[in-house]
């Protein structure tokens, strides 16, 4: 890649000539057998990546099916029969816009929940919150992020990403939240925060959110619009039970995704070692 960068043209559309390609000099093993063994080793890594991706996709499909059944009341867990009721989101939580600060205040200071933390949800942990911002004591109080708070993406380039929800499940001292998201702070005892974070993912609720979003140069939602969204919810005990079922699957998917990330890293390391000759495989006789 360094050679490509050195010979490509730097015009509006960078390109490289056939002659430059012909002049490439590659370091390759003299033995075709060794080349094949390297290719086989990298192919095995590719197969593992593909298998993990298929398994993650399968688990995601299972999760989506469970959500559509359990979060709509079509399927009930054993031991629960009380009717569900329709409520406005505004009766379950209060909304607040996030913090806006100049760029020089970011990079150090207190933890701040950001747009991508929400997009990567639906659960936000201490490990997920990597952003930092310098705040006054009053700002920390006004824009606090507490365990159980539900955050929503306020604006995005596409309406499909507006109103995406995630819940903060850890206590993070002095944490705040950014101006690109909204905070929904549930009223005590009215709902389970984790349940609602999943509820905001089902298709009927997403349709309400996107239908009420405004679209100019960017898609946008606000606390008033989200407050008017209507959800069907069971009693809190059933909410907690449903959440526990989902989170078993969520944890399994998260574990597979971490394994996939590690496998990608291992493959990149193998390529750097095997395709440069830094590490040699023992050549086996055919």
C-alpha positions as CSV (number, residue, x, y, z in Angstrom):
1,X,0.0,0.0,0.0
2,X,2.9,2.4,0.6
3,X,4.1,1.8,-3.0
4,X,0.6,2.4,-4.3
5,X,0.4,5.7,-2.4
6,X,3.8,6.7,-3.8
7,X,2.9,6.2,-7.5
8,X,-0.8,7.1,-7.7
9,X,-1.8,10.4,-9.2
10,X,-3.2,13.1,-6.9
11,X,-5.9,14.5,-9.1
12,X,-9.6,14.9,-8.4
13,X,-9.9,11.1,-8.8
14,X,-6.6,9.4,-7.8
15,X,-5.6,6.5,-10.1
16,X,-2.7,4.3,-10.9
17,X,-1.5,3.2,-14.4
18,X,-1.1,-0.4,-15.7
19,X,2.6,0.2,-16.0
20,X,2.9,1.0,-12.3
21,X,1.1,-2.2,-11.5
22,X,3.4,-4.2,-13.8
23,X,6.4,-2.7,-12.0
24,X,5.3,-3.8,-8.6
25,X,7.9,-5.9,-6.8
26,X,6.5,-8.5,-4.4
27,X,8.3,-10.6,-1.9
28,X,6.8,-14.1,-2.1
29,X,7.9,-17.6,-0.9
30,X,9.9,-19.5,-3.6
31,X,7.9,-22.6,-2.7
32,X,4.4,-22.8,-4.2
33,X,3.6,-25.2,-1.4
34,X,4.5,-22.6,1.2
35,X,2.3,-20.1,-0.6
36,X,-0.6,-22.6,-0.5
37,X,-0.1,-23.2,3.2
38,X,-0.2,-19.4,3.9
39,X,-3.3,-19.1,1.8
40,X,-4.9,-22.0,3.6
41,X,-4.1,-20.5,7.1
42,X,-5.6,-17.2,6.1
43,X,-8.6,-18.9,4.5
44,X,-9.3,-20.7,7.8
45,X,-9.3,-17.3,9.6
46,X,-11.8,-16.0,6.9
47,X,-14.0,-19.0,7.5
48,X,-14.1,-18.4,11.3
49,X,-15.0,-14.7,10.7
50,X,-17.8,-15.7,8.3
51,X,-19.1,-18.4,10.8
52,X,-19.2,-15.8,13.6
53,X,-20.9,-13.3,11.4
54,X,-23.6,-15.8,10.5
55,X,-24.1,-16.8,14.1
56,X,-24.4,-13.2,15.2
57,X,-27.0,-12.5,12.4
58,X,-28.9,-15.6,13.5
59,X,-29.0,-14.4,17.1
60,X,-30.0,-10.9,16.0
61,X,-32.9,-12.4,14.1
62,X,-34.0,-14.5,17.1
63,X,-33.8,-11.4,19.3
64,X,-35.9,-9.3,16.8
65,X,-38.5,-12.1,16.8
66,X,-38.6,-12.3,20.6
67,X,-39.0,-8.5,20.8
68,X,-41.9,-8.5,18.4
69,X,-43.7,-11.2,20.4
70,X,-42.9,-10.2,24.0
71,X,-42.9,-6.4,23.7
72,X,-46.3,-6.4,22.0
73,X,-48.0,-8.8,24.4
74,X,-48.6,-11.4,21.6
75,X,-46.6,-13.9,23.7
76,X,-46.8,-13.8,27.5
77,X,-44.3,-15.2,29.9
78,X,-45.6,-17.9,32.3
79,X,-47.2,-16.5,35.5
80,X,-48.4,-13.1,33.9
81,X,-51.9,-12.4,32.8
82,X,-52.7,-8.8,33.9
83,X,-53.8,-6.6,31.0
84,X,-51.4,-4.2,29.3
85,X,-52.3,-0.5,29.1
86,X,-51.6,2.2,26.6
87,X,-49.7,5.2,28.0
88,X,-48.0,8.2,26.5
89,X,-44.2,8.3,26.9
90,X,-44.6,11.8,28.5
91,X,-46.5,10.1,31.4
92,X,-43.5,7.8,32.0
93,X,-40.5,10.2,31.9
94,X,-39.4,13.8,31.6
95,X,-37.2,15.0,28.8
96,X,-34.2,17.4,28.7
97,X,-31.9,18.6,25.9
98,X,-28.2,17.9,26.3
99,X,-25.1,20.0,26.8
100,X,-23.6,22.2,24.1
101,X,-20.0,23.4,24.7
102,X,-17.2,24.8,22.5
103,X,-14.8,22.2,21.1
104,X,-11.9,23.3,23.4
105,X,-13.8,22.0,26.4
106,X,-13.8,18.4,25.1
107,X,-11.1,15.8,25.5
108,X,-10.6,15.8,29.3
109,X,-12.7,16.1,32.4
110,X,-16.0,14.4,33.3
111,X,-17.5,11.5,31.3
112,X,-20.1,12.4,28.7
113,X,-22.6,10.2,27.0
114,X,-22.4,10.9,23.3
115,X,-24.4,10.2,20.1
116,X,-22.5,7.0,19.2
117,X,-22.9,5.6,22.8
118,X,-26.7,5.7,22.1
119,X,-26.4,4.3,18.6
120,X,-24.4,1.4,19.9
121,X,-27.0,0.6,22.6
122,X,-29.5,-0.5,23.8
123,X,-27.4,-0.8,27.0
124,X,-24.8,1.8,27.9
125,X,-22.1,0.8,30.4
126,X,-19.2,2.6,32.0
127,X,-16.9,1.0,29.4
128,X,-18.9,2.5,26.6
129,X,-18.6,6.1,27.7
130,X,-15.2,7.2,26.5
131,X,-16.0,10.9,25.9
132,X,-14.7,13.6,28.3
133,X,-15.7,17.2,28.8
134,X,-14.7,20.0,31.2
135,X,-17.8,21.2,33.1
136,X,-18.8,23.5,35.9
137,X,-20.5,22.1,39.0
138,X,-23.8,23.7,37.8
139,X,-23.5,22.1,34.3
140,X,-22.9,18.7,35.9
141,X,-26.1,19.1,37.9
142,X,-28.2,20.4,35.0
143,X,-27.0,17.8,32.4
144,X,-26.5,14.8,34.7
145,X,-26.6,11.3,33.4
146,X,-27.7,8.7,36.0
147,X,-28.2,5.0,36.0
148,X,-31.7,4.3,34.5
149,X,-31.8,7.4,32.3
150,X,-32.9,6.7,28.7
151,X,-31.1,8.6,26.0
152,X,-32.4,9.3,22.5
153,X,-30.6,10.5,19.4
154,X,-32.0,14.0,18.7
155,X,-30.7,14.6,15.2
156,X,-29.2,12.6,12.3
157,X,-28.7,12.7,8.6
158,X,-31.4,10.0,8.2
159,X,-34.8,9.8,9.8
160,X,-34.2,6.1,10.5
161,X,-31.6,7.0,13.1
162,X,-33.6,9.7,14.9
163,X,-35.1,8.7,18.3
164,X,-32.8,5.7,18.7
165,X,-32.9,4.8,22.4
166,X,-30.4,3.3,24.9
167,X,-30.4,3.1,28.7
168,X,-27.5,3.8,31.0
169,X,-27.1,0.8,33.3
170,X,-24.1,1.8,35.4
171,X,-23.5,4.5,37.9
172,X,-20.9,6.9,36.4
173,X,-20.0,9.7,38.9
174,X,-20.5,13.3,37.5
175,X,-21.5,12.0,34.1
176,X,-23.2,14.3,31.6
177,X,-24.8,14.0,28.2
178,X,-24.2,15.8,24.9
179,X,-26.4,18.1,22.9
180,X,-26.9,15.6,20.1
181,X,-29.0,13.5,22.3
182,X,-32.0,13.9,24.7
183,X,-32.3,12.5,28.2
184,X,-35.5,10.8,29.3
185,X,-35.6,10.4,33.1
186,X,-38.3,7.9,34.1
187,X,-40.6,8.8,36.9
188,X,-40.0,6.5,39.9
189,X,-41.9,3.3,40.0
190,X,-43.8,3.8,36.7
191,X,-41.7,1.7,34.5
192,X,-38.5,-0.4,34.1
193,X,-35.9,1.7,32.2
194,X,-34.4,-1.3,30.4
195,X,-37.8,-2.5,29.3
196,X,-38.5,0.9,27.7
197,X,-35.2,1.0,25.9
198,X,-36.1,-2.2,24.2
199,X,-39.7,-1.1,23.6
200,X,-38.4,1.9,21.6
201,X,-36.9,-0.6,19.1
202,X,-40.1,-2.3,18.0
203,X,-41.6,-1.4,14.6
204,X,-44.9,0.2,15.8
205,X,-43.1,2.5,18.2
206,X,-40.3,3.4,15.7
207,X,-43.0,4.3,13.1
208,X,-44.5,6.8,15.6
209,X,-41.1,8.3,16.3
210,X,-40.0,8.7,12.6
211,X,-43.5,10.0,11.6
212,X,-43.2,12.9,14.0
213,X,-39.7,13.8,13.2
214,X,-39.0,17.0,11.2
215,X,-36.8,16.9,8.2
216,X,-34.9,19.9,6.8
217,X,-31.2,19.6,6.1
218,X,-31.2,17.0,8.9
219,X,-33.8,14.8,10.6
220,X,-34.7,16.0,14.0
221,X,-36.9,15.0,17.0
222,X,-37.5,16.6,20.4
223,X,-38.9,15.9,23.9
224,X,-42.3,17.1,23.0
225,X,-42.6,14.8,20.0
226,X,-41.3,11.8,22.0
227,X,-43.7,12.5,24.8
228,X,-46.6,12.0,22.5
229,X,-45.5,8.5,21.5
230,X,-48.0,5.9,22.8
231,X,-46.7,2.5,24.1
232,X,-48.4,-0.5,25.4
233,X,-46.9,-1.7,28.7
234,X,-47.5,-4.4,31.2
235,X,-47.2,-4.1,35.0
236,X,-43.6,-3.4,36.2
237,X,-42.9,-6.9,37.4
238,X,-43.7,-8.3,34.0
239,X,-41.5,-5.6,32.4
240,X,-38.6,-6.7,34.5
241,X,-39.2,-10.4,33.6
242,X,-39.3,-9.6,29.9
243,X,-36.1,-7.6,30.1
244,X,-34.2,-10.4,31.8
245,X,-35.1,-12.7,28.9
246,X,-33.8,-10.2,26.3
247,X,-30.6,-9.5,28.2
248,X,-29.6,-13.1,28.1
249,X,-29.6,-12.9,24.3
250,X,-28.0,-9.4,24.3
251,X,-25.1,-10.6,26.4
252,X,-24.7,-13.6,24.2
253,X,-24.6,-11.4,21.1
254,X,-22.2,-9.0,22.8
255,X,-19.8,-11.9,23.6
256,X,-19.9,-13.1,20.0
257,X,-19.2,-9.6,18.7
258,X,-16.2,-9.3,21.0
259,X,-15.0,-12.6,19.7
260,X,-15.5,-11.4,16.1
261,X,-13.5,-8.3,16.8
262,X,-10.6,-10.3,18.3
263,X,-10.7,-12.7,15.3
264,X,-10.5,-9.8,12.9
265,X,-7.4,-8.6,14.8
266,X,-5.8,-12.0,14.8
267,X,-6.3,-12.3,11.1
268,X,-4.7,-8.9,10.5
269,X,-1.8,-10.0,12.6
270,X,-1.5,-13.2,10.7
271,X,-1.4,-11.3,7.4
272,X,1.3,-8.9,8.6
273,X,3.4,-11.9,9.8
274,X,2.8,-14.5,7.1
275,X,2.7,-12.2,4.0
276,X,5.9,-10.4,4.9
277,X,8.0,-13.5,5.8
278,X,8.4,-12.4,9.4
279,X,6.9,-15.6,10.5
280,X,7.3,-18.8,8.4
281,X,5.1,-21.8,8.5
282,X,6.7,-25.3,8.6
283,X,6.4,-26.6,5.0
284,X,4.6,-29.9,5.0
285,X,5.1,-32.4,2.3
286,X,1.9,-32.9,0.1
